[in-house]
């Protein structure tokens, strides 16, 4: 009986030890981590915006007279030269107006001659006191009025001839026809404003983007700043431009104040077309070949239990040699870009690594530029290829983790360039 009780006690003790071991192993699994690597590369601080492509200069070709279109010499995409005939209106009524004006001029000239003769007779009679002063003054008035009528008739003739010339429509500049709004037989009316017949882009080899930038970002933009952009027609190609103008006029849409920024773009190969939507990024500042880390590593904070046994580095002192503005870590939601602050400010952060014994080690770092996904870091002990903690995996997450070795990254670290941002960034 005592032997049976002894065996039972040994079994119970063994089960208790096994359960404690399993719980201990579960605790170790709860302290598994997801790692990401510090890499070396380029970082740009940018301001994002969208806009439409257009020719630098476009000319609306209209008509100052009404009439029916009888001839069209050009079509869409045609190249035209300054002074080239591009359309003609029916001139029947305009020619009649010219003949009527010519007849009026002839009549006014005859009247001038007649009134001049009457004035000469009146002067002779007035000298001999044969007519009254009233008759003399009337003769002078009639002669002056006739001369004014002649000038009016000549002006009407000049206007009629000018209107006849307007029926022949020529290209005002060298360029490309990008719009044609009329057809042969169509009647155009120029009663209140000149209707647009054609739209000519002077030079499609140089184009511009009219980008809309929010007031919170416009302080970062300045003339001469480089920009890059993409268009949907060429999704895998990046185009370059330069800020030519920041317009002072603002527009308000949905309580957001925006300003128009003009970006000058070269279009020598003709890939860019007027009206294309451009997604632009203005390069506020850039840093090349710097150590960078995904922002998830800078957001990681150990629990109080982990901090109790962690190794903490001395906090970095203020570094007066940092002169360039430093942006915030987090990018703006929905904008895809982070923006530098207006004054040079040193920002500090903290990265965490795991020692051989599984102990957390804190590394105080200086933060530089950020592009919303990666941030430039500098500090003692921070090197390229260093594995830092991005998140702690607990419970089922740790059980599903593909790597039980705390020094093994859960993401591929070689062969495809720098790792992408971890989930949730």
Secondary structure as GFF3:
##gff-version 3
##sequence-region A 1 425
A	DSSP	alpha_helix	2	30	.	.	.	ID=ss1
A	DSSP	beta_strand	32	37	.	.	.	ID=ss2
A	DSSP	beta_strand	39	55	.	.	.	ID=ss3
A	DSSP	beta_strand	58	62	.	.	.	ID=ss4
A	DSSP	beta_strand	67	72	.	.	.	ID=ss5
A	DSSP	beta_strand	79	80	.	.	.	ID=ss6
A	DSSP	beta_strand	85	89	.	.	.	ID=ss7
A	DSSP	alpha_helix	92	127	.	.	.	ID=ss8
A	DSSP	alpha_helix	133	166	.	.	.	ID=ss9
A	DSSP	beta_strand	168	170	.	.	.	ID=ss10
A	DSSP	beta_strand	175	180	.	.	.	ID=ss11
A	DSSP	beta_strand	187	188	.	.	.	ID=ss12
A	DSSP	beta_strand	196	201	.	.	.	ID=ss13
A	DSSP	beta_strand	206	214	.	.	.	ID=ss14
A	DSSP	alpha_helix	215	218	.	.	.	ID=ss15
A	DSSP	beta_strand	226	231	.	.	.	ID=ss16
A	DSSP	beta_strand	234	253	.	.	.	ID=ss17
A	DSSP	beta_strand	256	266	.	.	.	ID=ss18
A	DSSP	beta_strand	277	294	.	.	.	ID=ss19
A	DSSP	alpha_helix	295	299	.	.	.	ID=ss20
A	DSSP	alpha_helix	304	309	.	.	.	ID=ss21
A	DSSP	beta_strand	347	354	.	.	.	ID=ss22
A	DSSP	beta_strand	360	370	.	.	.	ID=ss23
A	DSSP	beta_strand	374	378	.	.	.	ID=ss24
A	DSSP	beta_strand	387	393	.	.	.	ID=ss25
A	DSSP	alpha_helix	396	400	.	.	.	ID=ss26
###
